[in-house]
Amino acid sequence: MLPTLRTWLRNDAQPSRTCEELFIHRNSLSYRLRRIEELLGISLDTLDGRATCLMALRLVELEPY
């Protein structure tokens, strides 16, 4: 699910670009995004939800010093 979320956020939440990059059908993307929302307990339809995910991913991807 993380690659889907990263790709979707990198593509500014644009479904068509995300589907092209992941080589998946739009329905598959919708299912994955809803599943991510269920697992995280947030809405990806809101700016707050997207920003939260983006910041969390950036924090996780930081390399230790």
mmCIF file as Biopython writes it, N, C-alpha, C and O atoms, coordinates in Angstrom:
data_model
#
loop_
_atom_site.group_PDB
_atom_site.id
_atom_site.type_symbol
_atom_site.label_atom_id
_atom_site.label_alt_id
_atom_site.label_comp_id
_atom_site.label_asym_id
_atom_site.label_entity_id
_atom_site.label_seq_id
_atom_site.pdbx_PDB_ins_code
_atom_site.Cartn_x
_atom_site.Cartn_y
_atom_site.Cartn_z
_atom_site.occupancy
_atom_site.B_iso_or_equiv
_atom_site.auth_seq_id
_atom_site.auth_asym_id
_atom_site.pdbx_PDB_model_num
ATOM 1   N N  . MET A ? 1  ? 0.810   -1.196 0.000   1.0 0.0 1  A 1 
ATOM 2   C CA . MET A ? 1  ? 0.000   0.000  0.000   1.0 0.0 1  A 1 
ATOM 3   C C  . MET A ? 1  ? 0.860   1.269  0.000   1.0 0.0 1  A 1 
ATOM 4   O O  . MET A ? 1  ? 0.443   2.297  -0.533  1.0 0.0 1  A 1 
ATOM 5   N N  . LEU A ? 2  ? 2.042   1.205  0.587   1.0 0.0 2  A 1 
ATOM 6   C CA . LEU A ? 2  ? 2.897   2.395  0.620   1.0 0.0 2  A 1 
ATOM 7   C C  . LEU A ? 2  ? 3.302   2.886  -0.771  1.0 0.0 2  A 1 
ATOM 8   O O  . LEU A ? 2  ? 3.286   4.093  -1.008  1.0 0.0 2  A 1 
ATOM 9   N N  . PRO A ? 3  ? 3.665   1.996  -1.700  1.0 0.0 3  A 1 
ATOM 10  C CA . PRO A ? 3  ? 3.993   2.495  -3.044  1.0 0.0 3  A 1 
ATOM 11  C C  . PRO A ? 3  ? 2.809   3.213  -3.703  1.0 0.0 3  A 1 
ATOM 12  O O  . PRO A ? 3  ? 2.991   4.203  -4.411  1.0 0.0 3  A 1 
ATOM 13  N N  . THR A ? 4  ? 1.616   2.712  -3.465  1.0 0.0 4  A 1 
ATOM 14  C CA . THR A ? 4  ? 0.429   3.363  -4.024  1.0 0.0 4  A 1 
ATOM 15  C C  . THR A ? 4  ? 0.255   4.753  -3.429  1.0 0.0 4  A 1 
ATOM 16  O O  . THR A ? 4  ? 0.019   5.716  -4.159  1.0 0.0 4  A 1 
ATOM 17  N N  . LEU A ? 5  ? 0.370   4.865  -2.121  1.0 0.0 5  A 1 
ATOM 18  C CA . LEU A ? 5  ? 0.213   6.155  -1.450  1.0 0.0 5  A 1 
ATOM 19  C C  . LEU A ? 5  ? 1.295   7.134  -1.889  1.0 0.0 5  A 1 
ATOM 20  O O  . LEU A ? 5  ? 1.000   8.293  -2.181  1.0 0.0 5  A 1 
ATOM 21  N N  . ARG A ? 6  ? 2.542   6.680  -1.938  1.0 0.0 6  A 1 
ATOM 22  C CA . ARG A ? 6  ? 3.643   7.556  -2.377  1.0 0.0 6  A 1 
ATOM 23  C C  . ARG A ? 6  ? 3.417   8.063  -3.802  1.0 0.0 6  A 1 
ATOM 24  O O  . ARG A ? 6  ? 3.576   9.252  -4.079  1.0 0.0 6  A 1 
ATOM 25  N N  . THR A ? 7  ? 3.047   7.157  -4.694  1.0 0.0 7  A 1 
ATOM 26  C CA . THR A ? 7  ? 2.839   7.532  -6.093  1.0 0.0 7  A 1 
ATOM 27  C C  . THR A ? 7  ? 1.675   8.493  -6.227  1.0 0.0 7  A 1 
ATOM 28  O O  . THR A ? 7  ? 1.756   9.460  -6.983  1.0 0.0 7  A 1 
ATOM 29  N N  . TRP A ? 8  ? 0.599   8.243  -5.511  1.0 0.0 8  A 1 
ATOM 30  C CA . TRP A ? 8  ? -0.587  9.094  -5.570  1.0 0.0 8  A 1 
ATOM 31  C C  . TRP A ? 8  ? -0.273  10.509 -5.065  1.0 0.0 8  A 1 
ATOM 32  O O  . TRP A ? 8  ? -0.699  11.495 -5.666  1.0 0.0 8  A 1 
ATOM 33  N N  . LEU A ? 9  ? 0.463   10.599 -3.975  1.0 0.0 9  A 1 
ATOM 34  C CA . LEU A ? 9  ? 0.843   11.910 -3.444  1.0 0.0 9  A 1 
ATOM 35  C C  . LEU A ? 9  ? 1.838   12.616 -4.365  1.0 0.0 9  A 1 
ATOM 36  O O  . LEU A ? 9  ? 1.747   13.827 -4.564  1.0 0.0 9  A 1 
ATOM 37  N N  . ARG A ? 10 ? 2.787   11.865 -4.927  1.0 0.0 10 A 1 
ATOM 38  C CA . ARG A ? 10 ? 3.772   12.450 -5.837  1.0 0.0 10 A 1 
ATOM 39  C C  . ARG A ? 10 ? 3.103   13.008 -7.103  1.0 0.0 10 A 1 
ATOM 40  O O  . ARG A ? 10 ? 3.584   13.969 -7.702  1.0 0.0 10 A 1 
ATOM 41  N N  . ASN A ? 11 ? 1.994   12.390 -7.491  1.0 0.0 11 A 1 
ATOM 42  C CA . ASN A ? 11 ? 1.249   12.836 -8.665  1.0 0.0 11 A 1 
ATOM 43  C C  . ASN A ? 11 ? 0.130   13.816 -8.304  1.0 0.0 11 A 1 
ATOM 44  O O  . ASN A ? 11 ? -0.834  13.966 -9.055  1.0 0.0 11 A 1 
ATOM 45  N N  . ASP A ? 12 ? 0.260   14.470 -7.173  1.0 0.0 12 A 1 
ATOM 46  C CA . ASP A ? 12 ? -0.703  15.485 -6.719  1.0 0.0 12 A 1 
ATOM 47  C C  . ASP A ? 12 ? -2.135  14.962 -6.668  1.0 0.0 12 A 1 
ATOM 48  O O  . ASP A ? 12 ? -3.080  15.672 -7.013  1.0 0.0 12 A 1 
ATOM 49  N N  . ALA A ? 13 ? -2.282  13.715 -6.236  1.0 0.0 13 A 1 
ATOM 50  C CA . ALA A ? 13 ? -3.597  13.070 -6.072  1.0 0.0 13 A 1 
ATOM 51  C C  . ALA A ? 13 ? -4.370  12.987 -7.381  1.0 0.0 13 A 1 
ATOM 52  O O  . ALA A ? 13 ? -5.601  12.996 -7.376  1.0 0.0 13 A 1 
ATOM 53  N N  . GLN A ? 14 ? -3.664  12.908 -8.488  1.0 0.0 14 A 1 
ATOM 54  C CA . GLN A ? 14 ? -4.293  12.773 -9.805  1.0 0.0 14 A 1 
ATOM 55  C C  . GLN A ? 14 ? -4.439  11.290 -10.139 1.0 0.0 14 A 1 
ATOM 56  O O  . GLN A ? 14 ? -3.439  10.607 -10.361 1.0 0.0 14 A 1 
ATOM 57  N N  . PRO A ? 15 ? -5.670  10.788 -10.177 1.0 0.0 15 A 1 
ATOM 58  C CA . PRO A ? 15 ? -5.877  9.356  -10.403 1.0 0.0 15 A 1 
ATOM 59  C C  . PRO A ? 15 ? -5.323  8.854  -11.740 1.0 0.0 15 A 1 
ATOM 60  O O  . PRO A ? 15 ? -4.696  7.795  -11.783 1.0 0.0 15 A 1 
ATOM 61  N N  . SER A ? 16 ? -5.538  9.580  -12.805 1.0 0.0 16 A 1 
ATOM 62  C CA . SER A ? 16 ? -5.110  9.081  -14.114 1.0 0.0 16 A 1 
ATOM 63  C C  . SER A ? 16 ? -3.594  8.941  -14.197 1.0 0.0 16 A 1 
ATOM 64  O O  . SER A ? 16 ? -3.091  7.940  -14.707 1.0 0.0 16 A 1 
ATOM 65  N N  . ARG A ? 17 ? -2.869  9.927  -13.704 1.0 0.0 17 A 1 
ATOM 66  C CA . ARG A ? 17 ? -1.402  9.847  -13.728 1.0 0.0 17 A 1 
ATOM 67  C C  . ARG A ? 17 ? -0.902  8.732  -12.823 1.0 0.0 17 A 1 
ATOM 68  O O  . ARG A ? 17 ? 0.047   8.027  -13.165 1.0 0.0 17 A 1 
ATOM 69  N N  . THR A ? 18 ? -1.535  8.574  -11.676 1.0 0.0 18 A 1 
ATOM 70  C CA . THR A ? 18 ? -1.139  7.529  -10.738 1.0 0.0 18 A 1 
ATOM 71  C C  . THR A ? 18 ? -1.373  6.149  -11.341 1.0 0.0 18 A 1 
ATOM 72  O O  . THR A ? 18 ? -0.515  5.273  -11.239 1.0 0.0 18 A 1 
ATOM 73  N N  . CYS A ? 19 ? -2.520  5.955  -11.964 1.0 0.0 19 A 1 
ATOM 74  C CA . CYS A ? 19 ? -2.831  4.666  -12.588 1.0 0.0 19 A 1 
ATOM 75  C C  . CYS A ? 19 ? -1.844  4.341  -13.705 1.0 0.0 19 A 1 
ATOM 76  O O  . CYS A ? 19 ? -1.408  3.197  -13.836 1.0 0.0 19 A 1 
ATOM 77  N N  . GLU A ? 20 ? -1.496  5.322  -14.491 1.0 0.0 20 A 1 
ATOM 78  C CA . GLU A ? 20 ? -0.527  5.103  -15.571 1.0 0.0 20 A 1 
ATOM 79  C C  . GLU A ? 20 ? 0.818   4.677  -15.007 1.0 0.0 20 A 1 
ATOM 80  O O  . GLU A ? 20 ? 1.447   3.751  -15.519 1.0 0.0 20 A 1 
ATOM 81  N N  . GLU A ? 21 ? 1.255   5.345  -13.961 1.0 0.0 21 A 1 
ATOM 82  C CA . GLU A ? 21 ? 2.560   5.044  -13.387 1.0 0.0 21 A 1 
ATOM 83  C C  . GLU A ? 21 ? 2.594   3.670  -12.718 1.0 0.0 21 A 1 
ATOM 84  O O  . GLU A ? 21 ? 3.606   2.971  -12.777 1.0 0.0 21 A 1 
ATOM 85  N N  . LEU A ? 22 ? 1.485   3.285  -12.079 1.0 0.0 22 A 1 
ATOM 86  C CA . LEU A ? 22 ? 1.428   2.009  -11.385 1.0 0.0 22 A 1 
ATOM 87  C C  . LEU A ? 22 ? 0.946   0.864  -12.280 1.0 0.0 22 A 1 
ATOM 88  O O  . LEU A ? 22 ? 0.997   -0.300 -11.882 1.0 0.0 22 A 1 
ATOM 89  N N  . PHE A ? 23 ? 0.484   1.190  -13.475 1.0 0.0 23 A 1 
ATOM 90  C CA . PHE A ? 23 ? -0.061  0.196  -14.404 1.0 0.0 23 A 1 
ATOM 91  C C  . PHE A ? 23 ? -1.233  -0.559 -13.787 1.0 0.0 23 A 1 
ATOM 92  O O  . PHE A ? 23 ? -1.294  -1.788 -13.831 1.0 0.0 23 A 1 
ATOM 93  N N  . ILE A ? 24 ? -2.166  0.205  -13.207 1.0 0.0 24 A 1 
ATOM 94  C CA . ILE A ? 24 ? -3.351  -0.405 -12.609 1.0 0.0 24 A 1 
ATOM 95  C C  . ILE A ? 24 ? -4.601  0.294  -13.133 1.0 0.0 24 A 1 
ATOM 96  O O  . ILE A ? 24 ? -4.533  1.397  -13.674 1.0 0.0 24 A 1 
ATOM 97  N N  . HIS A ? 25 ? -5.733  -0.364 -12.963 1.0 0.0 25 A 1 
ATOM 98  C CA . HIS A ? 25 ? -7.028  0.202  -13.355 1.0 0.0 25 A 1 
ATOM 99  C C  . HIS A ? 25 ? -7.470  1.219  -12.308 1.0 0.0 25 A 1 
ATOM 100 O O  . HIS A ? 25 ? -7.089  1.132  -11.140 1.0 0.0 25 A 1 
ATOM 101 N N  . ARG A ? 26 ? -8.261  2.164  -12.731 1.0 0.0 26 A 1 
ATOM 102 C CA . ARG A ? 26 ? -8.737  3.219  -11.823 1.0 0.0 26 A 1 
ATOM 103 C C  . ARG A ? 26 ? -9.518  2.645  -10.642 1.0 0.0 26 A 1 
ATOM 104 O O  . ARG A ? 26 ? -9.430  3.162  -9.529  1.0 0.0 26 A 1 
ATOM 105 N N  . ASN A ? 27 ? -10.279 1.582  -10.882 1.0 0.0 27 A 1 
ATOM 106 C CA . ASN A ? 27 ? -11.018 0.952  -9.782  1.0 0.0 27 A 1 
ATOM 107 C C  . ASN A ? 27 ? -10.068 0.352  -8.757  1.0 0.0 27 A 1 
ATOM 108 O O  . ASN A ? 27 ? -10.347 0.378  -7.558  1.0 0.0 27 A 1 
ATOM 109 N N  . SER A ? 28 ? -8.948  -0.186 -9.224  1.0 0.0 28 A 1 
ATOM 110 C CA . SER A ? 28 ? -7.951  -0.734 -8.305  1.0 0.0 28 A 1 
ATOM 111 C C  . SER A ? 28 ? -7.363  0.370  -7.441  1.0 0.0 28 A 1 
ATOM 112 O O  . SER A ? 28 ? -7.154  0.183  -6.243  1.0 0.0 28 A 1 
ATOM 113 N N  . LEU A ? 29 ? -7.095  1.518  -8.049  1.0 0.0 29 A 1 
ATOM 114 C CA . LEU A ? 29 ? -6.570  2.646  -7.287  1.0 0.0 29 A 1 
ATOM 115 C C  . LEU A ? 29 ? -7.577  3.098  -6.239  1.0 0.0 29 A 1 
ATOM 116 O O  . LEU A ? 29 ? -7.211  3.343  -5.089  1.0 0.0 29 A 1 
ATOM 117 N N  . SER A ? 30 ? -8.832  3.209  -6.628  1.0 0.0 30 A 1 
ATOM 118 C CA . SER A ? 30 ? -9.874  3.624  -5.683  1.0 0.0 30 A 1 
ATOM 119 C C  . SER A ? 30 ? -9.962  2.656  -4.505  1.0 0.0 30 A 1 
ATOM 120 O O  . SER A ? 30 ? -10.074 3.078  -3.354  1.0 0.0 30 A 1 
ATOM 121 N N  . TYR A ? 31 ? -9.911  1.363  -4.798  1.0 0.0 31 A 1 
ATOM 122 C CA . TYR A ? 31 ? -9.960  0.363  -3.736  1.0 0.0 31 A 1 
ATOM 123 C C  . TYR A ? 31 ? -8.771  0.532  -2.796  1.0 0.0 31 A 1 
ATOM 124 O O  . TYR A ? 31 ? -8.938  0.532  -1.577  1.0 0.0 31 A 1 
ATOM 125 N N  . ARG A ? 32 ? -7.581  0.674  -3.355  1.0 0.0 32 A 1 
ATOM 126 C CA . ARG A ? 32 ? -6.374  0.810  -2.529  1.0 0.0 32 A 1 
ATOM 127 C C  . ARG A ? 32 ? -6.430  2.059  -1.652  1.0 0.0 32 A 1 
ATOM 128 O O  . ARG A ? 32 ? -6.070  2.011  -0.475  1.0 0.0 32 A 1 
ATOM 129 N N  . LEU A ? 33 ? -6.879  3.169  -2.220  1.0 0.0 33 A 1 
ATOM 130 C CA . LEU A ? 33 ? -6.949  4.412  -1.448  1.0 0.0 33 A 1 
ATOM 131 C C  . LEU A ? 33 ? -7.961  4.293  -0.311  1.0 0.0 33 A 1 
ATOM 132 O O  . LEU A ? 33 ? -7.709  4.768  0.797   1.0 0.0 33 A 1 
ATOM 133 N N  . ARG A ? 34 ? -9.106  3.661  -0.579  1.0 0.0 34 A 1 
ATOM 134 C CA . ARG A ? 34 ? -10.110 3.477  0.479   1.0 0.0 34 A 1 
ATOM 135 C C  . ARG A ? 34 ? -9.568  2.554  1.560   1.0 0.0 34 A 1 
ATOM 136 O O  . ARG A ? 34 ? -9.829  2.765  2.744   1.0 0.0 34 A 1 
ATOM 137 N N  . ARG A ? 35 ? -8.823  1.544  1.167   1.0 0.0 35 A 1 
ATOM 138 C CA . ARG A ? 35 ? -8.227  0.618  2.136   1.0 0.0 35 A 1 
ATOM 139 C C  . ARG A ? 35 ? -7.197  1.343  3.002   1.0 0.0 35 A 1 
ATOM 140 O O  . ARG A ? 35 ? -7.132  1.121  4.211   1.0 0.0 35 A 1 
ATOM 141 N N  . ILE A ? 36 ? -6.398  2.204  2.387   1.0 0.0 36 A 1 
ATOM 142 C CA . ILE A ? 36 ? -5.422  3.007  3.127   1.0 0.0 36 A 1 
ATOM 143 C C  . ILE A ? 36 ? -6.143  3.893  4.136   1.0 0.0 36 A 1 
ATOM 144 O O  . ILE A ? 36 ? -5.710  4.021  5.281   1.0 0.0 36 A 1 
ATOM 145 N N  . GLU A ? 37 ? -7.244  4.504  3.706   1.0 0.0 37 A 1 
ATOM 146 C CA . GLU A ? 37 ? -8.027  5.338  4.620   1.0 0.0 37 A 1 
ATOM 147 C C  . GLU A ? 37 ? -8.529  4.531  5.810   1.0 0.0 37 A 1 
ATOM 148 O O  . GLU A ? 37 ? -8.488  5.003  6.945   1.0 0.0 37 A 1 
ATOM 149 N N  . GLU A ? 38 ? -9.000  3.323  5.555   1.0 0.0 38 A 1 
ATOM 150 C CA . GLU A ? 38 ? -9.489  2.464  6.637   1.0 0.0 38 A 1 
ATOM 151 C C  . GLU A ? 38 ? -8.365  2.110  7.613   1.0 0.0 38 A 1 
ATOM 152 O O  . GLU A ? 38 ? -8.546  2.155  8.830   1.0 0.0 38 A 1 
ATOM 153 N N  . LEU A ? 39 ? -7.214  1.760  7.065   1.0 0.0 39 A 1 
ATOM 154 C CA . LEU A ? 39 ? -6.090  1.367  7.911   1.0 0.0 39 A 1 
ATOM 155 C C  . LEU A ? 39 ? -5.560  2.527  8.753   1.0 0.0 39 A 1 
ATOM 156 O O  . LEU A ? 39 ? -5.210  2.346  9.919   1.0 0.0 39 A 1 
ATOM 157 N N  . LEU A ? 40 ? -5.504  3.716  8.157   1.0 0.0 40 A 1 
ATOM 158 C CA . LEU A ? 40 ? -4.946  4.872  8.859   1.0 0.0 40 A 1 
ATOM 159 C C  . LEU A ? 40 ? -5.975  5.656  9.661   1.0 0.0 40 A 1 
ATOM 160 O O  . LEU A ? 40 ? -5.623  6.406  10.571  1.0 0.0 40 A 1 
ATOM 161 N N  . GLY A ? 41 ? -7.236  5.482  9.323   1.0 0.0 41 A 1 
ATOM 162 C CA . GLY A ? 41 ? -8.289  6.205  10.019  1.0 0.0 41 A 1 
ATOM 163 C C  . GLY A ? 41 ? -8.339  7.680  9.663   1.0 0.0 41 A 1 
ATOM 164 O O  . GLY A ? 41 ? -8.729  8.509  10.485  1.0 0.0 41 A 1 
ATOM 165 N N  . ILE A ? 42 ? -7.943  8.012  8.427   1.0 0.0 42 A 1 
ATOM 166 C CA . ILE A ? 42 ? -8.005  9.404  7.969   1.0 0.0 42 A 1 
ATOM 167 C C  . ILE A ? 42 ? -8.655  9.449  6.586   1.0 0.0 42 A 1 
ATOM 168 O O  . ILE A ? 42 ? -8.767  8.429  5.906   1.0 0.0 42 A 1 
ATOM 169 N N  . SER A ? 43 ? -9.074  10.626 6.190   1.0 0.0 43 A 1 
ATOM 170 C CA . SER A ? 43 ? -9.662  10.819 4.869   1.0 0.0 43 A 1 
ATOM 171 C C  . SER A ? 43 ? -8.622  11.415 3.925   1.0 0.0 43 A 1 
ATOM 172 O O  . SER A ? 43 ? -8.031  12.454 4.219   1.0 0.0 43 A 1 
ATOM 173 N N  . LEU A ? 44 ? -8.405  10.759 2.802   1.0 0.0 44 A 1 
ATOM 174 C CA . LEU A ? 44 ? -7.472  11.282 1.804   1.0 0.0 44 A 1 
ATOM 175 C C  . LEU A ? 44 ? -8.145  12.287 0.879   1.0 0.0 44 A 1 
ATOM 176 O O  . LEU A ? 44 ? -7.506  12.842 -0.015  1.0 0.0 44 A 1 
ATOM 177 N N  . ASP A ? 45 ? -9.435  12.519 1.095   1.0 0.0 45 A 1 
ATOM 178 C CA . ASP A ? 45 ? -10.159 13.508 0.295   1.0 0.0 45 A 1 
ATOM 179 C C  . ASP A ? 45 ? -9.919  14.927 0.791   1.0 0.0 45 A 1 
ATOM 180 O O  . ASP A ? 45 ? -10.261 15.893 0.108   1.0 0.0 45 A 1 
ATOM 181 N N  . THR A ? 46 ? -9.333  15.056 1.974   1.0 0.0 46 A 1 
ATOM 182 C CA . THR A ? 46 ? -9.119  16.376 2.547   1.0 0.0 46 A 1 
ATOM 183 C C  . THR A ? 46 ? -7.643  16.768 2.457   1.0 0.0 46 A 1 
ATOM 184 O O  . THR A ? 46 ? -6.760  15.912 2.408   1.0 0.0 46 A 1 
ATOM 185 N N  . LEU A ? 47 ? -7.402  18.045 2.439   1.0 0.0 47 A 1 
ATOM 186 C CA . LEU A ? 47 ? -6.030  18.544 2.413   1.0 0.0 47 A 1 
ATOM 187 C C  . LEU A ? 47 ? -5.294  18.126 3.680   1.0 0.0 47 A 1 
ATOM 188 O O  . LEU A ? 47 ? -4.110  17.795 3.637   1.0 0.0 47 A 1 
ATOM 189 N N  . ASP A ? 48 ? -5.993  18.144 4.793   1.0 0.0 48 A 1 
ATOM 190 C CA . ASP A ? 48 ? -5.390  17.754 6.064   1.0 0.0 48 A 1 
ATOM 191 C C  . ASP A ? 48 ? -4.931  16.289 6.029   1.0 0.0 48 A 1 
ATOM 192 O O  . ASP A ? 48 ? -3.839  15.965 6.496   1.0 0.0 48 A 1 
ATOM 193 N N  . GLY A ? 49 ? -5.756  15.426 5.484   1.0 0.0 49 A 1 
ATOM 194 C CA . GLY A ? 49 ? -5.406  14.016 5.389   1.0 0.0 49 A 1 
ATOM 195 C C  . GLY A ? 49 ? -4.217  13.779 4.477   1.0 0.0 49 A 1 
ATOM 196 O O  . GLY A ? 49 ? -3.321  12.999 4.800   1.0 0.0 49 A 1 
ATOM 197 N N  . ARG A ? 50 ? -4.210  14.445 3.350   1.0 0.0 50 A 1 
ATOM 198 C CA . ARG A ? 50 ? -3.095  14.318 2.407   1.0 0.0 50 A 1 
ATOM 199 C C  . ARG A ? 50 ? -1.801  14.854 3.011   1.0 0.0 50 A 1 
ATOM 200 O O  . ARG A ? 50 ? -0.747  14.230 2.898   1.0 0.0 50 A 1 
ATOM 201 N N  . ALA A ? 51 ? -1.892  16.008 3.650   1.0 0.0 51 A 1 
ATOM 202 C CA . ALA A ? 51 ? -0.701  16.618 4.257   1.0 0.0 51 A 1 
ATOM 203 C C  . ALA A ? 51 ? -0.146  15.739 5.367   1.0 0.0 51 A 1 
ATOM 204 O O  . ALA A ? 51 ? 1.069   15.599 5.506   1.0 0.0 51 A 1 
ATOM 205 N N  . THR A ? 52 ? -1.030  15.151 6.152   1.0 0.0 52 A 1 
ATOM 206 C CA . THR A ? 52 ? -0.600  14.256 7.228   1.0 0.0 52 A 1 
ATOM 207 C C  . THR A ? 52 ? 0.179   13.074 6.656   1.0 0.0 52 A 1 
ATOM 208 O O  . THR A ? 52 ? 1.245   12.725 7.164   1.0 0.0 52 A 1 
ATOM 209 N N  . CYS A ? 53 ? -0.345  12.465 5.613   1.0 0.0 53 A 1 
ATOM 210 C CA . CYS A ? 53 ? 0.332   11.323 4.982   1.0 0.0 53 A 1 
ATOM 211 C C  . CYS A ? 53 ? 1.659   11.745 4.367   1.0 0.0 53 A 1 
ATOM 212 O O  . CYS A ? 53 ? 2.657   11.036 4.491   1.0 0.0 53 A 1 
ATOM 213 N N  . LEU A ? 54 ? 1.673   12.879 3.714   1.0 0.0 54 A 1 
ATOM 214 C CA . LEU A ? 54 ? 2.901   13.354 3.080   1.0 0.0 54 A 1 
ATOM 215 C C  . LEU A ? 54 ? 3.988   13.597 4.119   1.0 0.0 54 A 1 
ATOM 216 O O  . LEU A ? 54 ? 5.130   13.179 3.931   1.0 0.0 54 A 1 
ATOM 217 N N  . MET A ? 55 ? 3.643   14.265 5.208   1.0 0.0 55 A 1 
ATOM 218 C CA . MET A ? 55 ? 4.633   14.534 6.253   1.0 0.0 55 A 1 
ATOM 219 C C  . MET A ? 55 ? 5.092   13.249 6.923   1.0 0.0 55 A 1 
ATOM 220 O O  . MET A ? 55 ? 6.277   13.098 7.221   1.0 0.0 55 A 1 
ATOM 221 N N  . ALA A ? 56 ? 4.178   12.324 7.162   1.0 0.0 56 A 1 
ATOM 222 C CA . ALA A ? 56 ? 4.553   11.051 7.775   1.0 0.0 56 A 1 
ATOM 223 C C  . ALA A ? 56 ? 5.516   10.274 6.870   1.0 0.0 56 A 1 
ATOM 224 O O  . ALA A ? 56 ? 6.501   9.712  7.349   1.0 0.0 56 A 1 
ATOM 225 N N  . LEU A ? 57 ? 5.238   10.244 5.587   1.0 0.0 57 A 1 
ATOM 226 C CA . LEU A ? 57 ? 6.130   9.547  4.655   1.0 0.0 57 A 1 
ATOM 227 C C  . LEU A ? 57 ? 7.498   10.207 4.603   1.0 0.0 57 A 1 
ATOM 228 O O  . LEU A ? 57 ? 8.520   9.522  4.547   1.0 0.0 57 A 1 
ATOM 229 N N  . ARG A ? 58 ? 7.522   11.522 4.623   1.0 0.0 58 A 1 
ATOM 230 C CA . ARG A ? 58 ? 8.807   12.223 4.600   1.0 0.0 58 A 1 
ATOM 231 C C  . ARG A ? 58 ? 9.612   11.948 5.869   1.0 0.0 58 A 1 
ATOM 232 O O  . ARG A ? 58 ? 10.832  11.795 5.804   1.0 0.0 58 A 1 
ATOM 233 N N  . LEU A ? 59 ? 8.949   11.883 7.012   1.0 0.0 59 A 1 
ATOM 234 C CA . LEU A ? 59 ? 9.646   11.588 8.263   1.0 0.0 59 A 1 
ATOM 235 C C  . LEU A ? 59 ? 10.198  10.168 8.272   1.0 0.0 59 A 1 
ATOM 236 O O  . LEU A ? 59 ? 11.310  9.936  8.748   1.0 0.0 59 A 1 
ATOM 237 N N  . VAL A ? 60 ? 9.439   9.233  7.758   1.0 0.0 60 A 1 
ATOM 238 C CA . VAL A ? 60 ? 9.869   7.838  7.720   1.0 0.0 60 A 1 
ATOM 239 C C  . VAL A ? 60 ? 11.034  7.663  6.766   1.0 0.0 60 A 1 
ATOM 240 O O  . VAL A ? 60 ? 11.914  6.839  7.015   1.0 0.0 60 A 1 
ATOM 241 N N  . GLU A ? 61 ? 11.058  8.413  5.687   1.0 0.0 61 A 1 
ATOM 242 C CA . GLU A ? 61 ? 12.081  8.243  4.666   1.0 0.0 61 A 1 
ATOM 243 C C  . GLU A ? 61 ? 13.364  9.003  4.964   1.0 0.0 61 A 1 
ATOM 244 O O  . GLU A ? 61 ? 14.319  8.904  4.194   1.0 0.0 61 A 1 
ATOM 245 N N  . LEU A ? 62 ? 13.419  9.756  6.053   1.0 0.0 62 A 1 
ATOM 246 C CA . LEU A ? 62 ? 14.645  10.446 6.427   1.0 0.0 62 A 1 
ATOM 247 C C  . LEU A ? 62 ? 15.726  9.435  6.784   1.0 0.0 62 A 1 
ATOM 248 O O  . LEU A ? 62 ? 15.460  8.449  7.472   1.0 0.0 62 A 1 
ATOM 249 N N  . GLU A ? 63 ? 16.915  9.675  6.327   1.0 0.0 63 A 1 
ATOM 250 C CA . GLU A ? 63 ? 18.013  8.789  6.671   1.0 0.0 63 A 1 
ATOM 251 C C  . GLU A ? 63 ? 18.585  9.204  8.018   1.0 0.0 63 A 1 
ATOM 252 O O  . GLU A ? 63 ? 18.736  10.394 8.294   1.0 0.0 63 A 1 
ATOM 253 N N  . PRO A ? 64 ? 18.900  8.228  8.851   1.0 0.0 64 A 1 
ATOM 254 C CA . PRO A ? 64 ? 19.502  8.563  10.158  1.0 0.0 64 A 1 
ATOM 255 C C  . PRO A ? 64 ? 20.913  9.146  9.965   1.0 0.0 64 A 1 
ATOM 256 O O  . PRO A ? 64 ? 21.626  8.795  9.024   1.0 0.0 64 A 1 
ATOM 257 N N  . TYR A ? 65 ? 21.283  10.030 10.871  1.0 0.0 65 A 1 
ATOM 258 C CA . TYR A ? 65 ? 22.606  10.675 10.757  1.0 0.0 65 A 1 
ATOM 259 C C  . TYR A ? 65 ? 23.673  9.838  11.330  1.0 0.0 65 A 1 
ATOM 260 O O  . TYR A ? 65 ? 24.840  10.230 11.317  1.0 0.0 65 A 1 
#
